[in-house]
Each structure stands twice: as structure tokens, then as C-alpha cells.
């Protein structure tokens, strides 16, 4: 197994007018190539903060993180990852293809290369034929798929996703969960995924990181025994329910420690 992301004794404290806020404490975690890792925990437990540290959007105040063996800043400059935010964040005046092209334009890809990559990622997220549409012409679920396509456009090996389906209804969310698993299988990306949903975390992940309330610590790391092939009805199996129960227990234990 190749280690892709390694956190060692990681801590992050924000200085505010009301005093220090301890967002993360004593985080030790290894994520291997091809892992699908979900981070779950109560609001304010540091799930998103940890993802942002990996992405070099926040700086730790103690300990260290490496991404592909280098600092998050070096990894960011090497374009090691794509990032999908909670909101799709598409520019309304740009077409879907134009939005997906934006990072490629900034990175200086040729027009021909941009067009080829846009076509490829639109197909990956099942949006072929929608490139000339504008964001307001697409449903919320389709907009999020376009956002994922944008993060995939420059073919980074790591995909960081911060609750991308949190605002969507359950039926759309189920469908996108299935599509995301298919996408992961086809691309073999390493995925870090923040969620509040226990069923979503269990359904998607090879590894589930359960976090406790602030200061965010890791209460449990669960290696999933579920097969890679996961139809939605796997959620009714005893194996699935057993993992979900362990996640719930981890969340409860984290609260008890608070």
C-alpha cells in the first residue's frame, strides 16, 4: 500500500477575539492510494478543517501533514488534488464547459487539450451534451456533478470533497452516491469525503474516520469489510448495519468524552 496522505500529531488552533478555538488535536491518520475515506462527526468537530489542511487552505499549528510525501503547499503547487465544495460554486455567466475549463485556462492548457479534457470529464460524470448549458439550466444534482467534473479536469490523483451532496434530497443523493462509486472505480482516485450522514459514509467508504466534538479528535477508524461492488440495497444487509452501528457508537463515545 502506498501512503498518500499522512497526518502526525496534527493540531490546529484558531485565534479569535473570544480566545483560542481548538479545532483539531492529536490527529494521526494514514490514507493510502486508492482509499475512499469518509470523515464523519458532529458540526464543528474539524472534519472540514482537516480537509482544508490537506488542501493547504489552512495551516496547522502543531504536528505535520504530508501529501504524496511533500507539504500540502508543495502538493497544491504540483496540482496533486481537486477540491469539491459544499456548494457547486459555478459561475452563472459561464457555460458548464466554460466552468470546467476555468482551472485548465489558469494552468495554461492548450485550447485543444482543454476541449478534450472537458469532453472526457463530462462523460465521466454523465453530463455529455450539457456543456453548452448554463448552471441555472441544470438541477442541483447536475450542478454538483459539473463541480466534480471541474475538480477532475486536470486529472489530479486525489479528490477532496466537502459534503458535496449535503443540500440535495435523498433520492438525488442516493443516485449521486452510486455515480460517485462508479467514478471512483473507473478512475482509482484517492478520495477524502466529509459527510454528516452515517449511511452515506458506510456506503461509500473503504475507511471511515469518526471524529469527536471540538477539539476535533479521531474517535475511531473503521476499515470497511464491504465489497467494492455496492448496489444500494447493500444498505439493508447485516454487515452494513453492523458498520453503521459502530459509527454511531463512535459518535456517541466521542460525545461522552467531551
Buried (B, 14 or more C-beta within 10 A) or exposed (E): EEEBBBBEEBBBBEEEEEEEEBBBBBBEBBBBBBBBBBBBBBEBBBBBBBBBBBBBBBEBBEBEBBBBEEBBEBBBEEBBBBBBBBBBBBEEEBBBBBBBBBBBEEEEBEEEEBBEBBBBBBEBBBBEEBBEBBBEEBEBBBBBBBBBBBBBBBEBBBBBBBBBBBBBEEEBBBBBBBBBBEBBEEBEBBBBBBBEBBBBBBBBBBBBBBBBBBBBBBBBBBEBEBEEEBEEEBBEEEEBEEBBEBBEEBBEEBBEEE
